[in-house]
Structures are given as structure tokens and as C-alpha cells.
Amino acid sequence: MKITWFFFLSLLFALGACRGPQSSNTKEVDVLIIGGGASGSMAGIQSARMGAETLIAEKGPWLGGMLTSAGVSAIDGNHKLPSGLWAEFRQKLYDYYGGPDSVSTGWVSHVLFEPSVGANILKSMADAEPKLELSFNTSLVSLEKNEEGWTVLVDGPRGSQTIQTKVIIDGTELGDVAAMAGIPYDVGMDSRYETGEEIAPEEGNDIVQDLTYVAVLKDYGEGRDKTIKKPENYDPSPFFCTCAHECDEDTAGNKLWDCDYMMEYGRLPKDKFMINWPIRGNDYYVNVVEMGPEERAEALANAKWFTRCYIYYLQTELGFTNLGIADDEFPTSDGFPLIAYHRESRRIKGKVRFTVNDLARPFSQETALYRTGIAVGDYPIDHHHSRYPDQSQVPYLHFYPVPSYTLPLGALIPKDTENFIVAEKSISVTNIVNGTTRLQPVCMLIGQAAGTLASLAVQQGVTPADVPVRQVQSHLIADGAYIMPYSDVNVEKKYWEDVQKIGATGILKGEGKNIGWSNVTLFYPDSVMTANALRDGLKDIAPGFNFNSHEEILTIEEGVNTAFSLSRYMNPNIQPEISNEDISMIWQEMGWGEMQPHVSITRAQMAVLLNRIVEPFSSVEVDLQGLYKKEKKNLSFNKSLALRRFI
């Protein structure tokens, strides 16, 4: 009996000794972000700013992903949509280099920077948040769902660590966390019969976009020879016709640029050059998404070898011998970026799937996903498939024209998995749409939205799918993030918030246009407000509201009376707190001068009246499909029944 008790006590002691180190190496956080890329970095910063205890676990030593670690430090798109954390990051680049002109060094972008500078800026932004912890060189080992959220095992510099978190955000480059969590996803091209996209192929396939192992070269000065060692099995033929050197455009099948001008494409500050050239350059086809770690590493090593061959070609065939691999950019032994640039990854099956139809014609779909927008973009649909061996299987999607757009919140939320948010390129979009949502500013804004959603879910004790759409959007707007892609009403306009909110209700709609490389959706704030446009906008949110106007162009008096009448219709038990005197003061604050009742009212002015008097954005919730939750009324109101009249 004594032996038995001794054995039992010894066992308890041993178990306690085992548990001691585990408990000291266990951490609890509100939000865990796995992957500190463009999305993950911004998700962490936003989540922490909103009060959630947040941890970013990043596999490498830098934040930023494609922005920094992959070397794609030329920002594509959103130059006229300076939204949220993207705008903040851009301003810090301006401050560091000396203004907008100092980063407009190449012709592919208005914003180019050294990757190491971008990484330092992101690190400083993250370090400024006391509720944000960074864990670099940390890999995911396992994760398990539990009643309170997730139990996650990671392996980092301090060994294995168990993390208990309420919400996970997948910020990885290829959606590896979502896959480990068992979330269904798609890889490759979708069938047009599945998505309803006419430009999609008839049959789906597993073809993904080319990836690129980018390089950053530095000008070491005239007369310097920085030619690298000839790569093993070097073959120059894949690079013929990369610029106007060996062949003409008919032979190349592409527009060819002068070779010197080509090199200016990705010119960075301080005489550095981003090598990420799509025309017979260093794009490389391989589908690594479903590969295991060893197979993936070997495939990416081949992509790096291909870029090394391209560098050797530039130096020996085109004469750029003074351009060598930058020795002061990346913390790697060979001077190459830390990771490859992946243009495509898994795409989860989310609460909604954003198609090119939703993007190109947002106001004419059965759903109204634009009403749930959380991240804006304006880059064309740009697919890289030039290195795929069989071009007959690939539809031509190069710069397919679309307007600027807003991405729906439901694309970040898995269909059936709670307390999980997906960011970066693994959101619920079609293969075609990924050609524009993959761009750096959009991914940064996706991250900001993901961090907002996660923090609100933690605060309210609900799963992300149950956080009201309008709450997420309101927080984003408060932080200067666009939810509607109206480039003709920038954030500096005093009525910007009014236009954003009324635009998201659909009462006043913009017009999408593709103008060359410029994709816009215009609100036309200074145009007159027409009765037809207002009548069309009210039919969903207030279907029983009988709006009549004797004239097609509304006056300020009619606009005020209509707003008060609509407020009474939509909120019959709530007395509007705003008076005519208040409206007159608003007119003065906006710089519109004295109110003149019989002057035509502009669209911007009507947006202000609707937002301030009716408040439809906050009073009528929408679901993740963009459909109104409020039961529609069958009452009929005429503007003559206005609660107040402007005199």
C-alpha cells in the first residue's frame, strides 16, 4: 500500500513537473494572426488599435509579405483611393523619402520603395501598438477548434508554444492555415457555368497564375562589372524578346519596350531596380499550392534559379553589367528576397463569393454585395499566364477592363467555420476576380477590415459572421477607410463620410468606368440631383415611399422636404434631431454658402441631407448578401406630408 501511494505521489509530481514548462509556455490572446504579410500586418495593427490583445505569428523575420519579403515594392493601384492603413503606410513612405515625387521613380507605379524601408516602416507601425505582439520566425504546427475559439501550437525561437485565441486570421501567402483548419477551398480556374462569368473557361482546371522570384538590383556605378556567375544549365532563349533587342513586336506577340526604358519600369529610390518583368522576363509557372514543404521548397528554388538566369541575361546579353544584386536589401545570404511572389493561392468557400459580375456591374445583381463593402480597389484584372506551357487552355485575361470596386465583407468569412477570418489572396473570390484583389493596397485594406471584424467579434462575444455589417463599415469609415470606391470624392472632402454611407445604402449610386489603365467609379458630387435617380435608389430601402416630383431636377427645398418626409416614413417613432437652422449651418460648414431654396440641389448636398436627417446607413441593417434586414413597409408617403418644410 505504501508503495502504491509513493508511486501515485511520484506520478503527480512528475505530471506537475511536465505541466510547469507547458503552462509557462502557453499564451492567451484575443486575436491570432498567422502570417504577417500585407494583410496580416494591417490586421494586427487594426485589431490592436481597437483594443484586442493581438499576436502576429510570422514565419520569416519581416512584416509585409509581398510588399517587402517578396520584393514587390512597386504599389499597383489605389493611387486615387488613399484609403485607411494603405494611405497611412504611403504617407510614411512620403515622409521617409521626401514627398510623393521622391517615390514616383519608375513608370509601373506612383509609389516605389526599397523593401527594407517598407519592412522597417511596418515594424515601427506595429511596435507603436501596445496590444500587438510580434513573433517572427514562427511556424504553425497544429490548430484545434474548441468552445472558446482555437488552440494553436506554434514553433518559434523559444521552442514550442501553445496559444489559446478567440479568433484566428489566416494571413498566409497560400491559405495554408485555412487548409489545415479543414475549410473548403478552390484552386485554379473556375468554370463559367459555376460562377456565371462569361469570360471564364467552359471547364474549370487547376491552372494558377505564374509566380515570380523577384530580385532587386543596384547600380554599382559606371564601369563596374557585377556580372553574376553563369547559372548552371543557363539557356537564354526564354528571354529573347524581353525588350526591343533581338526581335520585333510581330515576332514577340507583345508590345516591346526599349531595353533601357524597360529597366526603368521598376526603378526604386537610391538607384535600385525591382526585377519583376512580365514580358519574357522572370515570371515562372509552377503550382505549389498543394505541395508539401520539401516539394514546395524545391519548386521555389527552381523559380529563383530562373530569375538568376534572367539577371545573367540582362547583364551579358543586354549589357547591364553595372547592375548587380543589391547587397544591402534583404537579410539573405544570396541577396534574393525572403520569399517568392505568389499571385494566387487557395480561395476559400465563403459566406459569399465575389464574381466579376458583382465587380463589373454591382448595381444590377440579385444580391447587392456593394452594400457590404470593406476594401476598395481600382486595378484592372491582371492575370500572368505567359509561362504556362499550353496557352490554348488559358483565356486571355490581361488587363480585362473593370470599374473601381468594393470587396464584400462576406468574402472574408468561411461558410461553415466559426471564429475564423481569411485575408490576403485566399478570400472568397473567383479566379478571375483574384486578378485584381491580389494587388498590394487591396490586400492591405482586406487586412484592416479583417482586424476590425476580429476585434468587434471579440468585444461582442460573437463569431465574426454575427457582427453587423454596418458596425464594421462604421469603424472603417471612422479610420478613413473607403467602403465605396468613389475616387471623385476624396477623404479630405467634408462630405466624404456622407457620400460613403449613402453610397453604401444604394440610395445614390455612382457610375463605373474603364478609361485606359484607369478604372473608376464616379459619384459626380457636383452634378444636379435628378428625381429619377433618387426614385430608383429608394425602391429597395423604402419600397412603399411614394416619391413624387413635378420637375426632374430637384431644388434644395425639395431635397430638404423629401429627406424629412423619408425620415418620418422610415423612422415613424423617432423625431429627427436636426432642424432647418442646423441644415443652414451645415451648408456654411461645407462651404456651400447661404441656402437658396429654389436653386438646384447637387448629389453631394442630397447625400448630406439623407445621411444627416434620415440616417439610413445606421438605421437599416443589411445582411452579408447586401439585402436589407428590415421588414419593408407598405405605407405610402408623399413629399407634401413632410414633417417640416424649408421656408
C-alpha positions in Angstrom: 0.0 0.0 0.0 2.8 2.4 0.9 4.5 1.6 -2.4 1.2 2.3 -4.2 0.9 5.7 -2.6 4.5 6.5 -3.2 4.1 5.7 -6.8 0.9 7.8 -7.0 2.6 10.8 -5.4 5.6 10.4 -7.6 3.4 10.3 -10.7 1.6 13.5 -9.5 4.9 15.2 -9.0 6.1 14.1 -12.5 2.9 15.3 -14.1 3.3 18.7 -12.3 6.8 19.0 -13.5 5.7 18.3 -17.0 2.9 20.8 -16.8 5.1 23.5 -15.4 7.0 24.4 -18.6 3.9 23.9 -20.7 1.9 26.4 -18.7 4.7 28.9 -18.7 4.8 28.5 -22.5 1.1 28.9 -23.0 -0.3 32.2 -24.1 -3.8 33.6 -24.4 -4.7 36.3 -26.9 -7.9 37.7 -28.3 -6.8 37.6 -32.0 -4.1 35.4 -33.5 -2.9 36.3 -37.0 -0.9 33.7 -38.7 1.1 35.2 -41.5 2.5 38.8 -41.2 2.1 39.7 -44.9 0.4 42.7 -46.5 -2.9 41.7 -45.0 -1.6 40.1 -41.7 0.4 43.2 -40.8 -2.5 45.6 -41.2 -4.9 43.1 -39.5 -2.7 43.1 -36.5 -2.3 46.8 -36.3 -6.0 47.5 -36.7 -7.1 44.8 -34.2 -4.7 46.1 -31.6 -5.7 49.7 -32.1 -9.3 48.7 -31.5 -8.3 47.2 -28.1 -7.9 43.4 -28.8 -4.9 41.6 -27.4 -3.3 40.6 -30.7 -0.4 38.4 -31.8 1.1 38.1 -35.3 3.0 34.8 -35.9 5.2 35.3 -38.9 7.2 32.5 -40.5 10.0 34.9 -41.5 11.9 37.9 -40.0 9.9 40.7 -41.7 6.4 42.0 -41.8 4.9 42.9 -45.2 4.9 39.7 -47.3 4.7 40.6 -51.0 5.3 44.3 -50.1 8.7 43.6 -48.5 9.8 40.0 -48.1 8.9 39.1 -51.7 10.4 42.4 -53.0 7.3 43.6 -54.9 7.8 47.1 -53.7 6.1 48.9 -56.5 2.5 49.5 -55.5 -0.1 48.7 -58.1 -3.4 50.6 -58.0 -5.4 52.7 -55.5 -3.3 55.8 -56.1 -6.6 57.8 -56.2 -8.2 55.8 -53.4 -5.9 56.6 -50.5 -7.8 54.5 -48.0 -7.2 53.7 -44.4 -3.9 52.0 -43.4 -2.8 51.9 -47.0 -2.9 55.7 -47.0 -1.1 55.8 -43.7 1.7 53.5 -45.0 2.0 55.5 -48.2 2.3 58.8 -46.2 5.1 57.2 -44.1 6.9 56.4 -47.3 6.4 60.0 -48.4 7.8 61.2 -45.1 10.8 59.0 -45.3 11.8 59.7 -48.9 10.7 63.3 -49.1 7.3 63.5 -50.7 5.2 61.9 -53.5 7.6 62.7 -56.3 10.5 61.0 -54.5 8.8 57.6 -54.7 7.5 58.0 -58.2 10.7 56.7 -59.6 9.5 54.0 -62.0 6.8 54.0 -64.6 4.9 51.0 -63.4 3.7 52.8 -60.3 3.3 56.1 -58.5 4.8 54.5 -55.3 8.0 52.6 -55.3 10.3 52.0 -52.3 13.1 49.8 -51.1 11.7 46.6 -49.5 13.9 47.0 -46.4 12.5 50.5 -45.9 8.9 49.2 -46.2 9.7 46.5 -43.6 11.1 49.0 -41.2 8.0 51.2 -41.5 5.7 48.3 -40.9 7.7 47.2 -37.9 7.6 50.7 -36.4 3.8 50.9 -37.0 3.4 47.6 -35.2 5.8 48.4 -32.4 3.7 51.5 -31.7 0.7 49.4 -30.7 1.0 48.2 -27.0 -1.6 45.5 -27.5 0.2 43.9 -30.5 2.9 41.3 -30.1 5.1 40.1 -32.9 6.5 36.6 -33.1 9.0 36.3 -36.0 10.5 33.0 -37.4 7.5 31.2 -36.0 5.7 28.3 -37.8 2.3 26.8 -37.4 2.4 23.2 -36.1 -1.3 22.5 -35.4 -4.6 24.0 -34.6 -7.8 22.7 -33.0 -11.2 24.2 -32.6 -12.7 24.4 -29.1 -15.7 26.1 -27.4 -13.8 29.3 -26.7 -12.1 29.6 -30.0 -8.9 27.8 -31.1 -5.9 26.1 -29.5 -2.9 26.6 -31.7 0.6 25.1 -31.4 3.5 27.1 -33.0 7.2 26.6 -33.1 9.4 29.6 -32.8 12.7 30.9 -31.4 11.6 30.0 -27.9 10.6 26.5 -28.9 7.0 25.2 -29.0 4.2 27.4 -27.7 0.5 26.8 -27.2 -1.7 29.7 -28.0 -5.3 30.0 -26.9 -7.2 32.5 -29.1 -10.8 33.6 -29.7 -10.3 34.4 -33.4 -7.8 33.3 -36.0 -7.0 35.3 -39.1 -5.2 33.4 -41.9 -2.8 35.9 -43.4 -0.5 33.4 -45.1 0.5 33.7 -48.7 -1.2 30.5 -49.8 -4.1 30.0 -47.4 -2.2 27.2 -45.5 -4.0 27.8 -42.2 -7.4 27.6 -43.7 -6.5 24.3 -45.3 -5.2 23.0 -42.0 -8.5 24.0 -40.4 -10.4 22.0 -42.9 -12.1 24.9 -44.6 -13.2 24.0 -48.2 -11.5 26.0 -51.0 -10.9 26.2 -54.7 -7.6 26.2 -56.6 -7.2 27.3 -60.2 -9.7 28.4 -62.8 -13.5 28.2 -62.3 -16.0 27.0 -64.9 -18.2 29.8 -66.3 -21.2 27.5 -65.6 -20.3 27.6 -61.9 -19.7 31.3 -61.5 -21.8 32.8 -64.3 -18.8 34.7 -65.6 -18.8 34.7 -69.4 -15.1 35.3 -69.7 -14.3 32.2 -67.6 -13.3 29.0 -69.3 -16.0 26.4 -70.0 -14.4 23.9 -67.8 -12.5 24.5 -64.6 -8.9 23.5 -64.2 -6.0 23.7 -61.7 -4.0 26.3 -63.6 -2.8 29.2 -61.4 -1.0 32.4 -62.3 2.7 32.5 -62.8 4.7 33.3 -59.7 7.9 35.3 -59.7 11.0 35.2 -57.6 11.7 38.9 -57.7 15.2 40.4 -57.5 16.4 43.8 -56.5 19.4 45.0 -58.4 21.6 48.0 -57.6 23.6 50.3 -59.8 27.1 50.0 -58.6 28.3 52.7 -60.9 29.6 53.1 -64.5 32.5 50.8 -65.3 31.7 48.3 -62.5 31.2 44.7 -63.6 28.8 43.0 -61.2 28.0 40.1 -63.6 27.0 37.1 -61.5 28.4 33.6 -62.0 26.8 31.9 -65.0 23.9 29.8 -63.7 24.1 26.0 -64.2 22.1 24.9 -67.3 21.7 28.5 -68.4 19.6 28.9 -71.5 19.0 32.5 -72.9 16.1 31.5 -75.2 13.2 32.0 -72.7 14.2 35.7 -72.5 14.5 36.5 -76.2 12.1 39.4 -77.0 12.0 40.6 -73.4 12.6 44.1 -74.9 13.2 45.7 -78.3 16.6 44.0 -78.8 16.6 40.7 -80.7 13.2 40.7 -82.3 10.3 42.9 -83.4 6.8 43.1 -81.9 5.2 40.8 -84.6 7.6 38.1 -83.7 7.2 38.7 -79.9 3.5 38.9 -80.0 3.7 41.7 -77.4 4.4 45.3 -77.3 8.2 45.6 -76.9 9.8 48.4 -74.9 13.2 49.9 -75.4 15.6 47.9 -73.1 16.7 51.0 -71.1 13.1 52.0 -70.7 12.2 48.5 -69.6 14.7 48.7 -66.8 13.0 51.9 -65.6 9.8 50.0 -65.1 10.6 49.1 -61.6 13.2 51.7 -60.7 13.3 52.2 -56.9 14.7 55.1 -55.0 18.5 55.1 -54.5 19.4 53.6 -57.8 17.8 50.2 -57.3 15.7 48.2 -59.7 12.9 45.8 -59.0 13.2 42.9 -61.5 9.6 41.7 -61.9 9.2 41.9 -65.7 6.2 40.1 -67.2 7.2 40.1 -71.0 9.6 37.1 -71.5 11.1 38.0 -68.1 11.3 36.2 -64.8 7.6 35.1 -64.4 7.7 31.3 -63.8 5.0 28.7 -63.9 4.6 26.2 -61.1 1.6 25.3 -59.0 3.0 25.0 -55.4 -0.3 25.4 -53.6 -0.9 21.8 -52.7 2.7 20.8 -52.4 4.3 19.6 -49.2 7.1 21.7 -47.6 10.0 19.9 -49.3 8.5 19.7 -52.7 7.4 23.4 -52.5 10.9 24.4 -51.4 12.4 22.6 -54.4 10.0 24.2 -56.8 10.7 27.7 -55.5 14.4 27.1 -55.7 13.8 26.4 -59.4 11.9 29.7 -59.7 14.8 31.5 -58.1 17.3 29.8 -60.5 15.1 31.1 -63.4 15.4 34.7 -62.1 19.1 34.2 -61.7 19.3 33.2 -65.4 17.3 36.3 -66.3 19.7 38.5 -64.3 22.6 36.9 -66.2 20.8 37.5 -69.4 20.3 41.2 -68.6 24.0 41.6 -67.7 25.6 39.6 -70.5 23.1 39.9 -73.4 21.8 43.4 -72.8 24.8 45.0 -71.3 23.6 45.9 -67.8 26.9 44.8 -66.2 26.9 47.6 -63.7 23.6 46.4 -62.2 24.3 43.7 -59.6 22.2 42.0 -56.9 21.7 44.6 -54.1 23.9 43.7 -51.2 22.1 45.9 -48.7 18.4 45.0 -49.1 17.5 41.5 -47.9 18.8 39.6 -44.9 19.7 36.6 -47.1 23.0 35.0 -48.0 22.4 35.4 -51.7 20.8 38.8 -51.7 17.5 37.5 -53.0 14.1 38.2 -51.4 13.0 36.1 -48.4 10.1 34.6 -50.3 8.6 34.3 -53.8 5.8 36.4 -55.1 2.7 34.3 -55.2 -0.1 35.9 -57.3 -2.6 33.2 -56.5 -3.4 30.9 -53.6 -6.3 28.8 -52.3 -9.6 30.6 -52.4 -12.0 29.7 -49.6 -15.7 28.9 -50.0 -17.0 31.9 -48.0 -20.4 33.3 -46.9 -20.4 35.0 -50.3 -18.3 34.6 -53.4 -17.3 37.8 -55.2 -17.5 37.3 -59.0 -16.6 39.5 -61.9 -20.3 40.2 -62.4 -20.6 41.6 -58.9 -17.5 43.7 -59.6 -18.2 45.0 -63.0 -22.0 45.6 -62.6 -22.5 46.0 -58.8 -25.9 47.7 -59.0 -27.7 45.2 -61.3 -27.2 41.9 -59.4 -29.7 39.9 -57.5 -27.6 40.4 -54.4 -26.2 43.8 -53.5 -22.7 43.0 -52.3 -21.5 46.5 -52.8 -23.6 47.5 -49.7 -21.3 45.3 -47.6 -18.0 46.7 -49.0 -15.0 46.8 -46.8 -12.0 47.3 -49.1 -11.7 49.2 -52.4 -9.6 48.6 -55.5 -9.1 50.1 -58.9 -6.6 47.9 -60.7 -7.5 46.0 -63.9 -8.0 42.3 -63.8 -4.4 41.3 -64.5 -3.5 37.6 -64.9 0.0 36.4 -65.6 0.0 33.2 -67.6 2.7 33.7 -70.2 4.9 30.9 -68.8 2.2 28.3 -68.7 3.2 25.6 -71.3 -0.1 25.2 -73.1 -1.5 28.6 -73.8 -4.6 27.1 -75.5 -6.0 26.3 -72.1 -5.7 29.8 -70.8 -8.3 32.5 -71.6 -6.9 35.9 -72.4 -7.5 38.0 -69.3 -4.6 40.5 -69.5 -6.0 43.8 -68.2 -9.6 42.9 -68.6 -11.4 46.3 -68.0 -13.5 46.8 -64.9 -14.5 49.8 -62.9 -13.1 50.5 -59.4 -14.9 48.3 -56.9 -15.6 47.5 -53.3 -15.0 44.0 -51.9 -17.8 42.4 -49.8 -17.3 41.6 -46.1 -18.7 38.0 -46.5 -15.7 37.1 -48.8 -13.5 37.1 -45.6 -15.7 34.7 -43.6 -15.7 30.9 -44.2 -19.0 29.4 -45.0 -19.2 27.0 -42.1 -16.2 27.6 -39.8 -16.7 29.9 -36.8 -14.2 32.3 -35.2 -12.0 32.2 -38.3 -11.3 35.0 -40.8 -9.4 34.7 -44.1 -7.3 37.6 -45.6 -4.7 38.2 -48.2 -5.3 36.3 -51.5 -7.3 33.4 -50.0 -10.6 35.2 -49.7 -13.8 34.0 -51.3 -13.4 35.4 -54.8 -13.4 33.7 -58.2 -10.1 33.0 -60.0 -10.8 35.9 -62.4 -11.5 38.4 -59.7 -8.3 37.4 -57.9 -6.5 39.1 -60.8 -7.3 42.4 -59.2 -8.0 41.7 -55.5 -4.5 40.3 -55.2 -2.9 43.7 -55.5 -1.0 45.2 -52.6 -3.3 48.0 -51.5 -6.4 45.8 -51.7 -4.7 43.1 -49.5 -3.7 45.8 -47.0 -7.3 47.0 -46.8 -8.5 43.5 -46.6 -6.2 43.1 -43.6 -7.6 46.3 -42.0 -11.1 45.0 -42.4 -10.2 41.6 -41.0 -8.6 43.2 -37.9 -11.7 45.3 -37.5 -14.1 42.3 -37.8 -12.0 40.2 -35.4 -11.8 42.9 -32.7 -15.5 43.6 -32.9 -16.3 39.9 -32.7 -14.1 39.6 -29.5 -15.7 42.7 -27.9 -19.2 41.4 -28.6 -18.5 37.8 -27.7 -19.9 36.6 -31.1 -18.4 34.8 -34.1 -17.3 37.1 -36.9 -20.3 36.2 -39.1 -22.6 37.7 -36.5 -21.0 41.1 -36.3 -23.3 43.6 -38.0 -22.0 44.7 -41.4 -22.7 48.4 -40.7 -20.6 48.2 -37.5 -17.6 47.0 -39.4 -18.1 49.6 -42.0 -18.6 52.4 -39.5 -15.3 51.7 -37.8 -13.5 51.6 -41.1 -15.0 54.9 -42.2 -14.0 56.4 -38.8 -10.5 55.4 -39.6 -10.5 57.0 -43.1 -11.0 53.7 -45.0 -13.3 53.8 -48.1 -16.1 51.4 -48.3 -17.3 52.8 -51.7 -14.8 53.3 -54.5 -15.7 56.9 -55.4 -12.4 58.5 -56.5 -14.0 61.9 -57.2 -14.9 62.3 -53.5 -11.7 62.0 -51.6 -11.4 61.7 -47.8 -10.4 65.4 -47.5 -13.9 66.4 -48.6 -16.1 67.5 -45.7 -18.9 65.4 -47.1 -16.8 62.3 -47.8 -18.4 60.3 -44.9 -21.9 61.3 -46.1 -21.2 60.1 -49.6 -19.6 56.8 -48.3 -22.6 56.0 -46.2 -25.3 57.0 -48.6 -23.4 55.3 -51.4 -23.3 52.0 -49.4 -27.1 52.2 -49.0 -27.6 52.4 -52.8 -29.9 55.4 -52.5 -27.5 57.3 -54.6 -25.4 55.2 -57.0 -22.3 56.0 -58.9 -21.2 55.1 -62.4 -18.3 52.7 -63.1 -16.0 53.4 -66.0 -12.8 51.9 -67.5 -10.6 54.6 -69.0 -7.5 53.0 -70.4 -5.4 51.9 -67.4 -7.7 54.0 -65.1 -10.6 52.2 -63.6 -13.0 54.5 -61.7 -16.4 54.7 -60.2 -17.7 58.2 -60.1 -20.2 59.7 -57.7 -20.5 63.1 -59.6 -20.9 65.1 -56.4 -21.4 68.5 -58.2 -24.0 67.2 -60.6 -27.6 68.0 -60.1 -29.8 65.6 -58.2 -32.5 64.1 -60.5 -35.8 62.7 -59.4 -35.3 59.5 -61.5 -32.0 58.7 -59.8 -33.5 59.2 -56.3 -36.6 57.3 -57.1 -34.6 54.3 -58.3 -32.4 54.4 -55.2 -35.3 54.4 -52.8 -37.2 51.4 -54.2 -35.3 48.8 -52.2 -34.8 50.6 -48.9 -38.2 52.3 -48.8 -40.4 50.5 -51.3 -43.6 52.0 -50.0 -42.4 55.5 -50.1 -44.3 57.4 -52.7 -41.8 60.0 -54.0 -43.2 62.4 -56.5 -41.6 65.4 -58.1 -43.0 67.9 -60.6 -39.6 68.5 -62.1 -36.8 66.1 -63.0 -34.1 68.3 -61.3 -34.7 68.7 -57.6 -34.3 72.0 -55.8 -32.7 72.4 -52.4 -36.2 73.0 -50.9 -37.4 69.7 -52.4 -34.4 67.9 -51.2 -34.9 69.0 -47.6 -38.6 68.2 -47.6 -38.0 64.8 -49.2 -35.3 64.0 -46.6 -37.6 64.9 -43.7 -40.6 63.0 -45.2 -38.4 59.9 -45.8 -37.1 60.1 -42.2 -40.7 60.1 -40.9 -41.5 57.1 -43.2 -38.5 55.1 -42.2 -38.4 56.0 -38.5 -42.0 56.9 -37.6 -41.4 56.7 -33.8 -38.2 58.9 -33.9 -38.3 62.6 -34.1 -35.4 64.0 -36.3 -33.0 65.9 -34.1 -31.9 68.1 -36.9 -33.6 71.4 -37.6 -33.6 73.8 -40.6 -31.2 76.0 -38.7 -28.9 73.1 -38.3 -29.0 72.4 -42.0 -28.2 76.1 -42.8 -25.2 75.8 -40.5 -24.1 72.6 -42.3 -24.3 74.4 -45.6 -22.0 77.1 -44.3 -19.5 74.4 -42.9 -19.4 72.7 -46.2 -18.5 75.9 -48.0 -21.8 76.0 -49.9 -22.8 79.5 -48.7 -26.3 80.6 -47.9 -29.1 78.1 -48.6 -31.2 79.2 -51.6 -34.4 77.1 -51.7 -35.1 77.3 -55.4 -31.6 76.5 -56.6 -30.9 73.0 -57.9 -29.5 70.7 -55.3 -26.3 68.7 -56.1 -25.8 65.0 -55.4 -23.3 65.7 -52.7 -25.8 68.0 -51.0 -28.5 65.4 -51.2 -26.2 62.8 -49.7 -25.6 65.1 -46.8 -29.3 65.6 -46.2 -30.1 61.9 -46.4 -27.3 61.0 -44.1 -27.9 63.7 -41.5 -31.7 63.7 -41.5 -32.7 60.1 -42.5 -29.6 58.2 -41.3 -30.5 55.1 -43.4 -27.0 53.7 -43.1 -27.2 53.2 -39.4 -31.0 52.6 -39.1 -31.4 49.8 -41.6 -29.1 46.8 -41.3 -28.0 44.7 -44.3 -27.0 41.0 -44.3 -23.9 39.6 -45.9 -25.7 39.4 -49.2 -26.3 43.1 -49.1 -30.0 42.6 -48.6 -32.0 44.8 -46.2 -33.0 43.0 -43.0 -35.7 45.5 -42.0 -39.2 44.4 -42.9 -40.5 46.5 -45.7 -43.4 48.8 -45.0 -46.4 49.2 -47.2 -47.1 52.7 -46.3 -47.3 55.4 -48.9 -45.8 58.8 -48.2 -45.8 61.9 -50.4 -43.3 64.7 -50.0 -46.2 67.0 -49.3 -46.6 65.2 -45.9 -43.1 66.4 -44.9 -42.6 66.7 -41.2 -41.0 70.1 -41.7 -40.9 72.4 -44.7 -38.0 74.6 -45.6 -39.1 78.2 -45.7 
